Amino acid sequence: RECARLMGFEKVDGRPFRIPVSDTQSYRQFGNSVVVPVFEAVAKLLEPYILKAVNADSCKVERI
C-alpha cells in the first residue's frame, strides 16, 4: 500500500483498494507505472499546445 500511495494511486473516497497480486508482483507493477500526480501536471502543461495543434490541423482540412 505504501508503494501505491507513493506512486499517487489513491481512491478518491479514501477507502483502501484491493491489490489482488503478491507483494513482489505489486512492487513490480507499481514500479513500472508513471507517478499519477506528475503525469497530471505534465498533461495540464501540454494541453494548450495540443489544443493549438489540433485547431491548426482542423483549419488545414477545412481549407483543402
C-alpha positions in Angstrom: 0.0 0.0 0.0 2.8 2.4 0.8 4.3 1.9 -2.6 0.9 2.6 -4.3 0.5 5.8 -2.3 4.0 7.0 -3.2 3.2 6.4 -6.8 0.0 8.5 -6.5 -2.6 5.7 -6.6 -5.4 6.5 -4.1 -9.1 6.2 -4.3 -11.0 9.5 -4.3 -13.2 8.4 -1.4 -10.2 7.5 0.7 -11.1 3.8 1.1 -8.3 1.3 0.5 -8.3 -0.6 -2.8 -7.7 -4.3 -3.1 -4.3 -5.4 -4.6 -5.0 -8.9 -5.9 -1.4 -9.9 -6.6 1.6 -10.8 -4.4 3.7 -8.1 -2.9 6.6 -8.8 -5.3 4.3 -8.5 -8.3 2.6 -5.4 -7.0 6.0 -3.7 -6.4 7.0 -4.6 -9.9 3.7 -3.2 -11.4 3.7 0.0 -9.4 7.4 0.5 -10.1 6.7 0.3 -13.8 4.0 2.8 -13.7 4.0 6.6 -14.1 3.6 8.7 -11.0 0.0 9.9 -11.3 0.3 13.5 -10.0 3.4 14.0 -12.2 1.5 12.8 -15.3 -1.4 15.0 -14.4 0.8 18.1 -14.1 2.6 17.4 -17.4 -0.8 16.9 -19.1 -2.1 20.2 -17.8 1.1 22.0 -19.1 0.8 20.4 -22.6 -2.9 20.9 -23.0 -2.8 24.4 -24.6 -0.1 23.2 -27.1 -2.1 20.1 -28.0 -5.3 22.1 -28.5 -3.5 24.7 -30.6 -2.0 21.9 -32.8 -5.4 20.2 -33.2 -7.1 23.5 -34.1 -4.4 24.3 -36.7 -4.7 20.8 -38.2 -8.5 21.2 -38.5 -8.1 24.6 -40.2 -5.8 22.9 -42.8 -8.5 20.3 -43.5 -11.2 23.0 -44.0 -9.1 24.9 -46.5 -8.5 21.9 -48.7 
